[in-house]
Amino acid sequence: MCNAASKAIILVALATMAMGCSKKNEEKEAASALVETIEQQLAQGQYEEALALMDSVDKKYPTQIDERKRVTALRPKAIEQATMQQMAHADSLTAEITLQLAEIEPLMKHIDGNGLEGYYVVANAYNPSFIDATGLEPRVNDSNLSYYIAAQSKGKTIGLNQVALNTPQQECVSNEIPAGSARVEVVEGSEIAVFIPEEVAELGAWAWDNGPEIKGATLYGSKGNQKVKLSDKQAAAFGTAWKFSDLKQRQRSAQMLREKLDRRLQIARDQSANQIE
């Protein structure tokens, strides 16, 4: 009886060992197949996809040391190639933005803030006497080149909290300035408001698409509203200023991305050099 029991225990142990070995072999084969797929993707220029699979090898097969070493050897070159691919895209985007800015930037005029923050306006629509009239003016600020609209209800308070641009067929209205905002002031009976990008970015994009059709504007308030006539140049300025802001911000983002990619490329090349050593 004892011999039979001992034989049974040994058989169970052997079966367990066989199962364990089988599982390890399956994991090794799966990890090896995944690395081969990574190598194929690298050969085909699918660098981002290859990098994603490299992470999968580390997460799914932490015990497969040999396959993970293969991945470690491949990773710096993959990062280098992926980065160069991204750099080419960033350079292409920058060139496109620069080309568009070459058309828009000459249309803008910088206004000195005289101790306050300066801003840009569309030169042919600029009204130096804006402060003395009911109206609205699109601007781009100096600090982060964001689009905003200054509006004034001259000699009248209407609880100014929205602005709109009008075509004969439709109207585009800004978001409301929150009640009690410090961006709405009453000065000598006139109401002055500043509408920030979150409130007028959509309006600016709409103006870029519909500029030739825009004929007027409306100042809306909790106590009433005022209509404003716009010349063709004034109407076009809302879209032009928005486009200038959009391009300048995209240019800045592209430049920051390029700098980040430059650093990433250098790190990858340093890692490749260390592996060779």
Backbone hydrogen bonds in HBPLUS format (Angstrom, degrees):
<---DONOR---> <-ACCEPTOR-->    atom                        ^
c    i                          cat <-CA-CA->   ^        H-A-AA   ^      H-
h    n   atom  resd res      DA  || num        DHA   H-A  angle D-A-AA Bond
n    s   type  num  typ     dist DA aas  dist angle  dist       angle   num
A0005-ALA N   A0001-MET O   2.92 MM   4  6.19 159.3  1.97 150.8 156.2     1
A0006-SER N   A0002-CYS O   2.93 MM   4  6.14 157.8  1.98 149.4 155.6     2
A0007-LYS N   A0003-ASN O   2.94 MM   4  6.15 155.5  2.00 144.6 151.3     3
A0008-ALA N   A0004-ALA O   2.98 MM   4  6.24 151.8  2.06 143.9 151.7     4
A0009-ILE N   A0005-ALA O   3.00 MM   4  6.28 158.3  2.05 149.5 154.8     5
A0010-ILE N   A0006-SER O   2.97 MM   4  6.21 158.9  2.02 148.3 154.2     6
A0011-LEU N   A0007-LYS O   2.92 MM   4  6.15 155.8  1.98 147.1 153.6     7
A0012-VAL N   A0008-ALA O   2.97 MM   4  6.23 158.8  2.01 149.4 154.9     8
A0013-ALA N   A0009-ILE O   2.93 MM   4  6.17 158.0  1.98 147.6 154.0     9
A0014-LEU N   A0010-ILE O   2.84 MM   4  6.07 158.8  1.88 149.6 155.6    10
A0015-ALA N   A0011-LEU O   2.86 MM   4  6.07 154.7  1.92 146.0 153.2    11
A0016-THR N   A0012-VAL O   2.87 MM   4  6.10 155.2  1.94 147.7 154.6    12
A0017-MET N   A0013-ALA O   2.90 MM   4  6.15 156.6  1.96 148.5 154.9    13
A0018-ALA N   A0014-LEU O   2.87 MM   4  6.09 153.7  1.94 144.2 151.9    14
A0019-MET N   A0015-ALA O   2.90 MM   4  6.15 155.0  1.96 146.6 153.1    15
A0020-GLY N   A0016-THR O   2.93 MM   4  6.17 156.7  1.98 145.6 152.2    16
A0021-CYS N   A0017-MET O   2.87 MM   4  6.12 160.1  1.91 150.7 155.8    17
A0022-SER N   A0018-ALA O   2.83 MM   4  6.01 155.2  1.89 145.2 152.8    18
A0023-LYS N   A0019-MET O   2.89 MM   4  6.12 156.7  1.94 148.3 154.2    19
A0024-LYS N   A0020-GLY O   2.98 MM   4  6.23 157.9  2.03 147.1 153.2    20
A0025-ASN N   A0021-CYS O   2.88 MM   4  6.12 156.0  1.94 148.3 155.1    21
A0026-GLU N   A0022-SER O   2.92 MM   4  6.17 154.6  1.98 146.9 154.0    22
A0027-GLU N   A0023-LYS O   2.93 MM   4  6.20 158.1  1.98 149.9 155.5    23
A0028-LYS N   A0024-LYS O   2.86 MM   4  6.09 157.4  1.91 147.4 154.0    24
A0029-GLU N   A0025-ASN O   2.90 MM   4  6.10 159.8  1.94 149.2 154.4    25
A0030-ALA N   A0026-GLU O   2.90 MM   4  6.09 158.7  1.95 147.3 153.5    26
A0031-ALA N   A0027-GLU O   2.82 MM   4  5.98 162.9  1.85 150.6 155.6    27
A0032-SER N   A0028-LYS O   2.85 MM   4  5.94 157.1  1.91 144.5 151.7    28
A0033-ALA N   A0029-GLU O   2.88 MM   4  6.06 153.9  1.94 144.5 151.5    29
A0034-LEU N   A0030-ALA O   2.98 MM   4  6.20 149.9  2.07 143.3 151.5    30
A0035-VAL N   A0031-ALA O   2.99 MM   4  6.29 154.1  2.05 148.2 154.8    31
A0036-GLU N   A0032-SER O   2.99 MM   4  6.26 152.7  2.06 145.4 153.0    32
A0037-THR N   A0033-ALA O   2.99 MM   4  6.29 149.3  2.09 142.6 150.6    33
A0038-ILE N   A0034-LEU O   2.97 MM   4  6.29 150.6  2.06 143.9 152.1    34
A0039-GLU N   A0035-VAL O   2.93 MM   4  6.26 155.3  1.99 148.8 155.0    35
A0040-GLN N   A0036-GLU O   2.98 MM   4  6.27 149.8  2.08 143.6 151.9    36
A0041-GLN N   A0037-THR O   2.93 MM   4  6.22 156.8  1.99 150.0 156.0    37
A0042-LEU N   A0038-ILE O   2.95 MM   4  6.23 156.2  2.01 151.1 157.6    38
A0043-ALA N   A0039-GLU O   3.05 MM   4  6.25 152.9  2.13 141.2 148.4    39
A0044-GLN N   A0040-GLN O   3.05 MM   4  6.31 134.5  2.26 139.5 151.8    40
A0044-GLN N   A0041-GLN O   3.13 MM   3  5.01 128.2  2.41  91.7 105.5    41
A0046-GLN N   A0041-GLN O   2.80 MM   5  4.95 156.6  1.86 155.8 150.1    42
A0045-GLY N   A0042-LEU O   3.18 MM   3  5.12 162.0  2.21 101.8 107.0    43
A0050-ALA N   A0046-GLN O   3.03 MM   4  6.24 152.3  2.11 146.0 154.4    44
A0051-LEU N   A0047-TYR O   2.95 MM   4  6.20 157.0  2.01 150.5 156.1    45
A0052-ALA N   A0048-GLU O   3.07 MM   4  6.34 151.9  2.15 145.6 152.7    46
A0053-LEU N   A0049-GLU O   3.12 MM   4  6.44 153.0  2.20 145.6 152.2    47
A0054-MET N   A0050-ALA O   2.96 MM   4  6.25 143.9  2.09 145.4 156.0    48
A0055-ASP N   A0051-LEU O   3.26 MM   4  6.59 150.5  2.35 144.5 150.1    49
A0056-SER N   A0052-ALA O   3.30 MM   4  6.65 142.9  2.45 134.5 144.5    50
A0056-SER N   A0053-LEU O   2.98 MM   3  4.83 117.5  2.38  90.1 106.5    51
A0057-VAL N   A0053-LEU O   3.03 MM   4  6.44 146.9  2.14 149.9 157.6    52
A0058-ASP N   A0054-MET O   3.33 MM   4  6.70 160.6  2.37 148.6 151.9    53
A0059-LYS N   A0055-ASP O   3.05 MM   4  6.30 154.5  2.12 147.1 154.4    54
A0060-LYS N   A0056-SER O   2.78 MM   4  5.74 169.9  1.79 156.1 159.4    55
A0061-TYR N   A0057-VAL O   2.99 MM   4  5.52 152.7  2.07 137.6 145.1    56
A0064-GLN N   A0061-TYR O   3.14 MM   3  5.50 158.0  2.19 112.4 119.0    57
A0065-ILE N   A0063-THR O   3.01 MM   2  5.62 128.6  2.28 107.0  92.0    58
A0068-ARG N   A0064-GLN O   3.03 MM   4  6.24 156.5  2.08 153.3 160.9    59
A0069-LYS N   A0065-ILE O   2.89 MM   4  6.11 143.6  2.02 146.0 156.0    60
A0070-ARG N   A0066-ASP O   3.09 MM   4  6.44 148.2  2.19 141.1 149.2    61
A0071-VAL N   A0067-GLU O   3.03 MM   4  6.38 153.0  2.11 143.5 150.6    62
A0072-THR N   A0068-ARG O   2.87 MM   4  6.12 155.6  1.93 144.0 150.9    63
A0073-ALA N   A0069-LYS O   3.01 MM   4  6.25 149.6  2.10 145.5 152.7    64
A0074-LEU N   A0070-ARG O   3.07 MM   4  6.36 141.9  2.22 140.1 150.5    65
A0074-LEU N   A0071-VAL O   3.01 MM   3  5.02 121.2  2.36  95.2 110.6    66
A0075-ARG N   A0071-VAL O   2.88 MM   4  5.97 144.3  2.01 155.9 165.3    67
A0078-ALA N   A0074-LEU O   3.10 MM   4  6.27 155.8  2.16 154.8 162.3    68
A0078-ALA N   A0075-ARG O   3.04 MM   3  5.03 114.0  2.50  97.7 114.2    69
A0079-ILE N   A0075-ARG O   2.85 MM   4  6.09 161.1  1.88 163.2 168.4    70
A0080-GLU N   A0076-PRO O   2.89 MM   4  6.11 157.0  1.95 145.6 152.4    71
A0081-GLN N   A0077-LYS O   2.95 MM   4  6.16 163.4  1.98 149.1 152.7    72
A0082-ALA N   A0078-ALA O   2.86 MM   4  6.01 162.9  1.89 151.0 156.4    73
A0083-THR N   A0079-ILE O   2.85 MM   4  5.90 156.4  1.91 146.9 153.7    74
A0084-MET N   A0080-GLU O   2.99 MM   4  6.23 157.9  2.04 147.1 152.8    75
A0085-GLN N   A0081-GLN O   3.01 MM   4  6.20 149.6  2.10 142.7 151.1    76
A0086-GLN N   A0082-ALA O   2.96 MM   4  6.25 155.1  2.03 145.8 152.4    77
A0087-MET N   A0083-THR O   2.80 MM   4  6.04 150.3  1.88 148.4 157.6    78
A0088-ALA N   A0084-MET O   3.04 MM   4  6.23 151.9  2.12 142.1 148.2    79
A0089-HIS N   A0085-GLN O   3.20 MM   4  6.53 152.9  2.28 141.9 149.0    80
A0090-ALA N   A0086-GLN O   2.84 MM   4  6.12 159.7  1.88 150.7 156.7    81
A0091-ASP N   A0087-MET O   2.83 MM   4  6.01 157.1  1.88 149.8 155.7    82
A0092-SER N   A0088-ALA O   3.02 MM   4  6.18 153.1  2.09 141.1 148.3    83
A0093-LEU N   A0089-HIS O   2.93 MM   4  6.19 157.6  1.98 150.2 156.4    84
A0094-THR N   A0090-ALA O   2.89 MM   4  6.09 158.6  1.94 147.4 153.4    85
A0095-ALA N   A0091-ASP O   2.95 MM   4  6.13 156.6  2.01 145.1 151.1    86
A0096-GLU N   A0092-SER O   3.05 MM   4  6.29 153.5  2.12 144.2 151.2    87
A0097-ILE N   A0093-LEU O   2.95 MM   4  6.22 160.8  1.99 152.5 157.5    88
A0098-THR N   A0094-THR O   2.85 MM   4  6.00 162.8  1.88 151.5 156.6    89
A0099-LEU N   A0095-ALA O   3.03 MM   4  6.16 151.6  2.11 141.5 148.7    90
A0100-GLN N   A0096-GLU O   3.14 MM   4  6.45 155.6  2.20 145.9 151.7    91
A0101-LEU N   A0097-ILE O   2.85 MM   4  6.10 157.5  1.90 153.7 160.8    92
A0102-ALA N   A0098-THR O   3.01 MM   4  6.18 140.3  2.18 140.8 150.4    93
A0103-GLU N   A0100-GLN O   3.08 MM   3  5.49 146.9  2.19 106.6 115.8    94
A0104-ILE N   A0100-GLN O   3.22 MM   4  6.56 150.2  2.31 143.6 152.2    95
A0105-GLU N   A0101-LEU O   2.76 MM   4  5.37 161.5  1.79 146.0 152.4    96
A0107-LEU N   A0104-ILE O   2.91 MM   3  5.56 152.6  1.98 121.3 130.2    97
A0108-MET N   A0105-GLU O   3.06 MM   3  5.50 166.1  2.08 118.2 122.7    98
A0123-ALA N   A0107-LEU O   2.85 MM  16  5.89 154.9  1.91 152.0 160.5    99
A0109-LYS N   A0121-VAL O   2.74 MM  12  5.36 157.4  1.79 160.9 165.5   100
A0121-VAL N   A0109-LYS O   2.89 MM  12  5.36 155.3  1.95 150.0 157.8   101
A0111-ILE N   A0119-TYR O   2.66 MM   8  5.35 170.8  1.67 175.0 178.4   102
A0119-TYR N   A0111-ILE O   3.06 MM   8  5.35 155.8  2.12 144.9 152.5   103
A0116-LEU N   A0113-GLY O   3.08 MM   3  4.49 162.8  2.11  99.3 102.6   104
A0142-ASP N   A0118-GLY O   3.21 MM  24  5.61 140.5  2.37 148.5 138.0   105
A0120-TYR N   A0140-VAL O   2.72 MM  20  4.98 155.8  1.78 142.5 151.0   106
A0140-VAL N   A0120-TYR O   3.02 MM  20  4.98 143.4  2.15 135.1 142.0   107
A0125-ALA N   A0122-VAL O   3.08 MM   3  5.62 155.9  2.14 117.3 125.0   108
A0126-TYR N   A0123-ALA O   3.26 MM   3  5.26 161.5  2.30 104.1 109.7   109
A0130-PHE N   A0127-ASN O   2.96 MM   3  5.27 146.3  2.07 126.5 123.8   110
A0132-ASP N   A0129-SER O   2.88 MM   3  5.48 158.5  1.93 119.5 126.7   111
A0133-ALA N   A0130-PHE O   3.16 MM   3  5.53 157.3  2.22 122.8 120.7   112
A0135-GLY N   A0152-GLN O   3.04 MM  17  5.51 149.7  2.13 141.1 150.0   113
A0152-GLN N   A0135-GLY O   2.84 MM  17  5.51 159.9  1.88 166.2 167.2   114
A0137-GLU N   A0150-ALA O   2.72 MM  13  5.25 155.1  1.78 154.3 162.7   115
A0150-ALA N   A0137-GLU O   2.96 MM  13  5.25 163.2  1.99 154.0 151.4   116
A0139-ARG N   A0148-TYR O   2.77 MM   9  5.37 165.2  1.79 169.6 166.5   117
A0148-TYR N   A0139-ARG O   2.90 MM   9  5.37 162.5  1.93 148.9 150.4   118
A0141-ASN N   A0146-SER O   3.04 MM   5  5.66 153.1  2.11 152.8 152.6   119
A0149-ILE N   A0195-PHE O   3.06 MM  46  5.14 157.6  2.11 140.6 147.6   120
A0195-PHE N   A0149-ILE O   2.84 MM  46  5.14 176.7  1.84 157.6 158.6   121
A0151-ALA N   A0193-ALA O   2.89 MM  42  5.25 164.9  1.91 156.4 158.3   122
A0193-ALA N   A0151-ALA O   2.86 MM  42  5.25 166.6  1.88 152.8 155.3   123
A0153-SER N   A0191-GLU O   2.78 MM  38  5.06 161.4  1.82 150.6 157.1   124
A0191-GLU N   A0153-SER O   3.02 MM  38  5.06 161.1  2.05 139.1 140.5   125
A0223-LYS N   A0158-ILE O   2.82 MM  65  4.70 166.5  1.84 137.6 133.5   126
A0222-SER N   A0159-GLY O   3.10 MM  63  4.80 150.8  2.18 110.2 111.5   127
A0161-ASN N   A0220-TYR O   2.94 MM  59  6.16 167.0  1.95 150.9 152.5   128
A0177-ILE N   A0161-ASN O   2.88 MM  16  4.96 152.1  1.96 136.7 145.8   129
A0162-GLN N   A0220-TYR O   3.22 MM  58  4.96 153.6  2.29 141.7 136.5   130
A0220-TYR N   A0162-GLN O   2.85 MM  58  4.96 165.7  1.87 141.7 144.4   131
A0174-SER N   A0163-VAL O   2.83 MM  11  5.57 166.4  1.85 174.5 179.2   132
A0164-ALA N   A0218-THR O   2.92 MM  54  5.06 138.9  2.09 146.2 153.6   133
A0218-THR N   A0164-ALA O   2.93 MM  54  5.06 152.0  2.01 133.9 138.1   134
A0165-LEU N   A0172-CYS O   2.97 MM   7  5.43 152.8  2.05 148.9 154.9   135
A0172-CYS N   A0165-LEU O   2.95 MM   7  5.43 162.6  1.99 157.0 162.9   136
A0166-ASN N   A0216-GLY O   2.85 MM  50  5.26 165.4  1.87 148.2 144.5   137
A0215-LYS N   A0166-ASN O   2.86 MM  49  6.05 162.3  1.89 161.8 165.8   138
A0216-GLY N   A0166-ASN O   3.44 MM  50  5.26 157.8  2.49 140.6 140.7   139
A0167-THR N   A0170-GLN O   2.82 MM   3  5.28 176.4  1.82 164.3 164.7   140
A0175-ASN N   A0199-GLU O   2.98 MM  24  4.55 161.1  2.02 132.1 136.9   141
A0181-SER N   A0178-PRO O   3.15 MM   3  5.66 145.5  2.28 141.9 139.1   142
A0184-VAL N   A0181-SER O   3.31 MM   3  5.98 159.8  2.36 116.1 117.3   143
A0194-VAL N   A0183-ARG O   3.02 MM  11  5.46 140.1  2.18 142.1 153.9   144
A0185-GLU N   A0192-ILE O   2.79 MM   7  5.25 163.7  1.82 157.4 162.1   145
A0192-ILE N   A0185-GLU O   2.77 MM   7  5.25 167.2  1.78 159.8 164.3   146
A0187-VAL N   A0190-SER O   2.73 MM   3  5.21 153.4  1.80 157.1 161.0   147
A0190-SER N   A0187-VAL O   2.95 MM   3  5.21 165.0  1.98 116.9 120.4   148
A0199-GLU N   A0196-ILE O   2.81 MM   3  5.50 150.0  1.90 123.1 132.6   149
A0200-VAL N   A0196-ILE O   3.17 MM   4  6.41 136.9  2.37 144.3 155.5   150
A0200-VAL N   A0197-PRO O   3.16 MM   3  5.16 129.6  2.42  96.6 109.8   151
A0201-ALA N   A0197-PRO O   2.79 MM   4  4.96 147.0  1.90 151.7 146.1   152
A0204-GLY N   A0200-VAL O   2.85 MM   4  6.15 152.2  1.92 152.9 160.5   153
A0205-ALA N   A0201-ALA O   3.02 MM   4  6.33 159.7  2.07 152.7 156.9   154
A0206-TRP N   A0202-GLU O   2.99 MM   4  6.18 156.5  2.05 145.2 152.1   155
A0207-ALA N   A0203-LEU O   2.88 MM   4  6.11 149.3  1.98 144.1 152.8   156
A0208-TRP N   A0204-GLY O   2.99 MM   4  6.30 144.4  2.12 143.9 153.2   157
A0209-ASP N   A0205-ALA O   3.24 MM   4  6.57 147.4  2.35 141.8 149.5   158
A0210-ASN N   A0206-TRP O   2.91 MM   4  6.08 138.1  2.09 143.7 156.4   159
A0211-GLY N   A0207-ALA O   2.74 MM   4  5.00 111.1  2.22 145.2 148.2   160
A0213-GLU N   A0210-ASN O   2.88 MM   3  5.56 145.2  2.00 125.9 136.3   161
A0214-ILE N   A0211-GLY O   3.14 MM   3  5.42 151.8  2.22 110.3 118.3   162
A0230-LEU N   A0215-LYS O   3.44 MM  15  5.82 161.7  2.48 136.3 131.1   163
A0217-ALA N   A0228-VAL O   2.85 MM  11  5.03 158.0  1.90 149.7 154.4   164
A0228-VAL N   A0217-ALA O   2.82 MM  11  5.03 155.2  1.88 153.1 147.9   165
A0219-LEU N   A0226-GLN O   2.79 MM   7  5.09 168.4  1.80 156.0 159.5   166
A0226-GLN N   A0219-LEU O   2.86 MM   7  5.09 150.6  1.95 140.6 150.3   167
A0221-GLY N   A0224-GLY O   2.79 MM   3  5.18 124.2  2.10 152.2 168.6   168
A0224-GLY N   A0221-GLY O   3.39 MM   3  5.18 161.3  2.43  97.7 103.1   169
A0235-ALA N   A0231-SER O   2.91 MM   4  6.11 163.2  1.94 155.3 159.8   170
A0236-ALA N   A0232-ASP O   3.01 MM   4  6.16 160.3  2.05 145.7 150.8   171
A0237-ALA N   A0233-LYS O   3.09 MM   4  6.18 136.7  2.29 138.7 149.7   172
A0237-ALA N   A0234-GLN O   3.21 MM   3  5.14 129.0  2.49  92.4 105.8   173
A0240-THR N   A0236-ALA O   3.10 MM   4  6.31 165.5  2.12 155.1 159.7   174
A0241-ALA N   A0237-ALA O   2.91 MM   4  5.85 169.8  1.92 148.6 151.3   175
A0242-TRP N   A0238-PHE O   3.34 MM   4  6.32 154.1  2.41 129.7 136.9   176
A0243-LYS N   A0239-GLY O   2.91 MM   4  6.11 159.8  1.95 150.4 155.8   177
A0244-PHE N   A0240-THR O   2.93 MM   4  6.16 158.1  1.98 150.6 156.5   178
A0245-SER N   A0241-ALA O   3.03 MM   4  6.25 163.7  2.05 149.3 153.1   179
A0246-ASP N   A0242-TRP O   2.86 MM   4  6.10 164.3  1.88 153.6 158.3   180
A0247-LEU N   A0243-LYS O   2.90 MM   4  6.05 165.8  1.92 153.5 156.5   181
A0248-LYS N   A0244-PHE O   2.97 MM   4  6.11 163.1  2.00 151.1 156.1   182
A0249-GLN N   A0245-SER O   2.98 MM   4  6.11 160.8  2.02 152.9 157.8   183
A0250-ARG N   A0246-ASP O   2.99 MM   4  6.13 156.9  2.04 145.3 152.2   184
A0251-GLN N   A0247-LEU O   2.79 MM   4  5.95 151.0  1.88 146.0 154.6   185
A0252-ARG N   A0248-LYS O   2.98 MM   4  6.18 156.1  2.03 142.1 148.2   186
A0253-SER N   A0249-GLN O   2.95 MM   4  6.20 159.0  2.00 146.8 152.5   187
A0254-ALA N   A0250-ARG O   2.89 MM   4  6.06 155.9  1.95 145.7 152.4   188
A0255-GLN N   A0251-GLN O   2.96 MM   4  6.19 153.2  2.03 147.8 154.8   189
A0256-MET N   A0252-ARG O   2.98 MM   4  6.24 156.0  2.04 148.5 154.9   190
A0257-LEU N   A0253-SER O   2.90 MM   4  6.12 155.7  1.96 147.3 154.3   191
A0258-ARG N   A0254-ALA O   2.93 MM   4  6.14 155.3  2.00 143.3 150.1   192
A0259-GLU N   A0255-GLN O   3.05 MM   4  6.32 156.5  2.11 145.9 151.4   193
A0260-LYS N   A0256-MET O   3.00 MM   4  6.26 155.1  2.07 145.6 152.6   194
A0261-LEU N   A0257-LEU O   2.85 MM   4  6.12 156.8  1.90 153.3 159.7   195
A0262-ASP N   A0258-ARG O   2.90 MM   4  6.12 149.8  1.99 146.3 154.7   196
A0263-ARG N   A0259-GLU O   3.15 MM   4  6.45 157.5  2.20 146.3 150.8   197
A0264-ARG N   A0260-LYS O   2.97 MM   4  6.25 158.3  2.02 146.5 153.2   198
A0265-LEU N   A0261-LEU O   2.83 MM   4  5.99 156.7  1.88 150.3 156.0   199
A0266-GLN N   A0262-ASP O   3.10 MM   4  6.32 157.3  2.15 145.8 151.3   200
A0267-ILE N   A0263-ARG O   3.06 MM   4  6.33 158.5  2.10 150.6 155.9   201
A0268-ALA N   A0264-ARG O   3.03 MM   4  6.28 162.7  2.06 149.8 154.3   202
A0269-ARG N   A0265-LEU O   2.97 MM   4  6.19 157.0  2.02 149.5 155.7   203
A0270-ASP N   A0266-GLN O   2.91 MM   4  6.11 149.7  2.00 144.9 153.5   204
A0271-GLN N   A0267-ILE O   2.96 MM   4  6.23 153.7  2.03 148.9 155.8   205
A0272-SER N   A0268-ALA O   2.97 MM   4  6.24 152.9  2.05 144.5 152.0   206
A0273-ALA N   A0269-ARG O   2.96 MM   4  6.14 156.4  2.01 143.9 150.2   207
A0274-ASN N   A0270-ASP O   2.97 MM   4  6.21 151.5  2.05 144.9 152.4   208
A0275-GLN N   A0271-GLN O   3.10 MM   4  6.35 147.8  2.21 143.5 151.3   209
A0276-ILE N   A0272-SER O   3.20 MM   4  6.52 151.4  2.29 145.8 152.7   210
A0277-GLU N   A0273-ALA O   3.09 MM   4  6.39 154.6  2.15 147.4 154.1   211
